[in-house]
């Protein structure tokens, strides 16, 4: 299993995607990206498990 963290622009278009082998690394990346894009309403961050 791998994990992806995606930055989604305007809640429709994937702007950036990062891939991780460990859930903990993906969660840290998600938290860092949420801090980076805080206050920018057009961006959202999504973390998914991929088989």
Contact map, one row per residue, 1 for C-alpha under 8 A:
111000000000000000001000000000000000000000000000111
111100000000000000111110000000000000000000000000111
111110000000000000111110010000000000000000000011110
011111000000000011110000010000000000000000000011110
001111100000000011100000010011000000000000001111000
000111110000011111000000000000000000000000001110000
000011111000011110000000000000001000000000111100000
000001111111111100000000000000000000000000111100000
000000111111111000000000000000000000000001110000000
000000011111100000000000000000000000000001110000000
000000011111100000000000000000000000000001110000000
000000011111110000000000000000000000000000000000000
000000011111111000000000000000000000000000000000000
000001111001111110000000000000000000000000000000000
000001111000111110000000000000000000000000000000000
000001110000011111000000000000000000000000000000000
000111100000011111100000000000000000000000000000000
000111000000000111110000000000000000000000000000000
011110000000000011111000010000000000000000000000000
011100000000000001111110110000000000000000000000000
111000000000000000111110100000000000000000000000000
011000000000000000011111110000000000000000000000000
011000000000000000011111111000000000000000000000000
000000000000000000000111111100000000000000000000000
000000000000000000011111111110000000000000000000000
001110000000000000110111111111000000000000000010000
000000000000000000000011111111100000000000000010000
000000000000000000000001111111110000000000000000000
000010000000000000000000111111111000000000000000000
000010000000000000000000011111111100000000001110000
000000000000000000000000001111111110000000000000000
000000000000000000000000000111111111000000000000000
000000100000000000000000000011111111100000001000000
000000000000000000000000000001111111110000011000000
000000000000000000000000000000111111110000000000000
000000000000000000000000000000011111110000000000000
000000000000000000000000000000001111111100110000000
000000000000000000000000000000000111111110000000000
000000000000000000000000000000000000111110000000000
000000000000000000000000000000000000111111100000000
000000000000000000000000000000000000011111110000000
000000001110000000000000000000000000000111110000000
000000111110000000000000000000000000100111111000000
000000111110000000000000000000000100100011111100000
000011110000000000000000000001001100000000111110000
000011110000000000000000000001000000000000011111000
001111000000000000000000011001000000000000001111100
001110000000000000000000000000000000000000000111110
111100000000000000000000000000000000000000000011111
111100000000000000000000000000000000000000000001111
110000000000000000000000000000000000000000000000111
